Amino acid sequence: MDWDWVTEHLWGAWLALAMLLGVLELFSLDLVLLMVAAGALAGMAVDFAGLGFPIQLLAASATSLAMLTFVRPTFIKRLHSGPDLKQGFDALLGEEGFTVAEITVHGGQVKVGGEIWTARPYDDTAVIPVGAKVRVYEIRGATAYVDEVPQLGA
């Protein structure tokens, strides 16, 4: 085997290693192999700079370690976090609807989120007329506690 040819084309080995690691990452989805692939690309870049194999290996190792230490945790955190998911009646808090039956301390109904809810005024002294726009402030059991939303120009 002609070692001169191999040492002159070591960049190809680094590139092949990076591509192999990139493909293997598709099966693991842990982002570890992707970070090591970035290290292999750094080794390739150092080979293009004309530096020897020990420096290439050092650059590849240092880049892989840095990527695993600093970049991967950030990516993992972003992948595993998402918007807060509100389910059930928590999703109705702050939503607006309208009254379908007058709301007093004794009863009433409101339509919020396409559903009819038993409702009471958030302020026990309030009386909210039919058709008024309301906002849900609290849910207790199956009862929505609402307050009238002031209309502009009213």
C-alpha positions as CSV (number, residue, x, y, z in Angstrom):
1,M,0.0,0.0,0.0
2,D,1.3,3.5,-0.9
3,W,1.3,5.4,2.4
4,D,2.2,8.6,0.7
5,W,-1.1,8.5,-1.2
6,V,-3.0,7.8,2.0
7,T,-1.4,10.6,3.9
8,E,-2.0,13.0,1.0
9,H,-5.7,12.1,0.9
10,L,-6.4,11.7,4.6
11,W,-9.1,14.4,4.2
12,G,-11.2,11.8,2.3
13,A,-11.0,9.4,5.3
14,W,-12.2,12.2,7.6
15,L,-15.0,13.0,5.3
16,A,-16.0,9.4,4.9
17,L,-16.0,9.0,8.7
18,A,-18.1,12.1,9.1
19,M,-20.6,10.8,6.6
20,L,-20.8,7.4,8.2
21,L,-21.3,8.9,11.6
22,G,-24.0,11.2,10.2
23,V,-25.9,8.2,8.7
24,L,-25.5,6.2,11.9
25,E,-27.0,9.2,13.8
26,L,-30.2,8.7,11.9
27,F,-30.6,5.4,13.7
28,S,-29.6,6.5,17.2
29,L,-31.1,10.0,17.3
30,D,-29.0,10.8,20.5
31,L,-27.0,13.5,18.7
32,V,-23.8,11.9,20.0
33,L,-22.6,10.6,16.7
34,L,-23.5,13.9,15.0
35,M,-21.2,15.7,17.4
36,V,-18.4,13.3,16.7
37,A,-19.0,13.7,13.0
38,A,-18.4,17.4,13.5
39,G,-15.1,16.5,15.0
40,A,-14.3,14.4,12.0
41,L,-15.0,17.5,9.8
42,A,-12.6,19.5,12.0
43,G,-9.9,16.8,11.3
44,M,-10.6,17.1,7.6
45,A,-10.2,20.9,7.8
46,V,-6.9,20.6,9.6
47,D,-5.7,18.2,6.9
48,F,-6.6,20.8,4.3
49,A,-4.4,23.2,6.3
50,G,-1.5,20.9,5.7
51,L,-0.9,19.9,9.3
52,G,0.1,16.3,10.3
53,F,-2.1,13.5,11.5
54,P,-1.4,14.0,15.2
55,I,-2.7,17.5,15.0
56,Q,-5.7,16.4,13.0
57,L,-6.5,13.8,15.6
58,L,-6.2,16.3,18.4
59,A,-8.4,18.8,16.5
60,A,-11.0,16.1,15.8
61,S,-11.0,15.0,19.5
62,A,-11.1,18.5,20.9
63,T,-14.0,19.5,18.5
64,S,-16.0,16.4,19.3
65,L,-15.5,16.9,23.1
66,A,-16.5,20.6,22.8
67,M,-19.6,19.7,20.8
68,L,-20.6,17.0,23.2
69,T,-20.0,19.3,26.2
70,F,-21.4,22.6,25.0
71,V,-23.6,22.2,21.9
72,R,-25.4,18.8,22.5
73,P,-27.0,19.8,25.9
74,T,-28.5,22.9,24.3
75,F,-29.9,20.9,21.4
76,I,-31.3,18.2,23.7
77,K,-32.9,20.8,25.9
78,R,-34.6,22.5,22.9
79,L,-35.7,19.2,21.5
80,H,-37.3,18.0,24.7
81,S,-38.9,21.3,25.7
82,G,-41.9,22.7,24.0
83,P,-44.8,25.0,24.6
84,D,-46.7,24.5,27.7
85,L,-49.5,22.1,27.0
86,K,-52.8,23.1,28.7
87,Q,-55.4,20.4,28.9
88,G,-58.9,20.1,30.3
89,F,-60.3,23.1,32.0
90,D,-56.9,24.8,32.4
91,A,-57.1,25.5,28.7
92,L,-60.2,27.6,29.3
93,L,-58.7,29.9,31.9
94,G,-58.4,33.4,30.3
95,E,-60.6,32.4,27.3
96,E,-63.5,34.6,26.2
97,G,-67.0,33.5,25.5
98,F,-70.5,34.8,25.8
99,T,-73.5,34.3,28.1
100,V,-76.4,32.2,26.9
101,A,-78.4,32.6,30.1
102,E,-78.2,35.5,32.6
103,I,-75.4,34.9,35.1
104,T,-76.0,35.6,38.8
105,V,-74.7,34.3,42.0
106,H,-77.5,31.6,41.8
107,G,-76.7,30.4,38.3
108,G,-76.3,31.0,34.6
109,Q,-74.7,29.6,31.5
110,V,-71.8,30.6,29.3
111,K,-70.5,29.3,25.9
112,V,-66.7,29.1,25.9
113,G,-64.6,27.1,23.5
114,G,-67.7,25.8,21.8
115,E,-69.1,24.2,25.0
116,I,-71.9,25.4,27.3
117,W,-70.7,25.7,30.9
118,T,-72.6,26.4,34.1
119,A,-71.4,29.8,35.2
120,R,-71.3,32.1,38.2
121,P,-70.0,35.7,38.3
122,Y,-66.4,36.0,39.6
123,D,-67.7,39.0,41.6
124,D,-70.6,37.7,43.7
125,T,-72.5,41.0,43.4
126,A,-72.4,41.1,39.5
127,V,-75.2,40.2,37.2
128,I,-74.2,39.5,33.6
129,P,-76.9,39.8,31.0
130,V,-77.5,37.3,28.1
131,G,-75.2,37.9,25.1
132,A,-72.5,39.7,27.1
133,K,-68.9,38.9,26.3
134,V,-67.1,37.3,29.3
135,R,-63.7,36.0,30.3
136,V,-63.1,32.8,32.4
137,Y,-61.1,33.5,35.5
138,E,-61.6,30.2,37.4
139,I,-63.1,26.8,37.1
140,R,-64.4,25.0,40.2
141,G,-65.8,21.6,39.5
142,A,-68.0,22.0,36.4
143,T,-68.7,25.7,37.0
144,A,-66.9,28.5,35.2
145,Y,-66.4,31.8,37.2
146,V,-66.5,34.6,34.7
147,D,-66.5,38.4,34.5
148,E,-67.9,40.6,31.8
149,V,-65.4,42.0,29.3
150,P,-65.8,45.7,29.0
151,Q,-66.8,46.7,25.4
152,L,-65.0,49.5,23.7
153,G,-67.2,52.6,23.4
154,A,-69.7,51.4,25.9
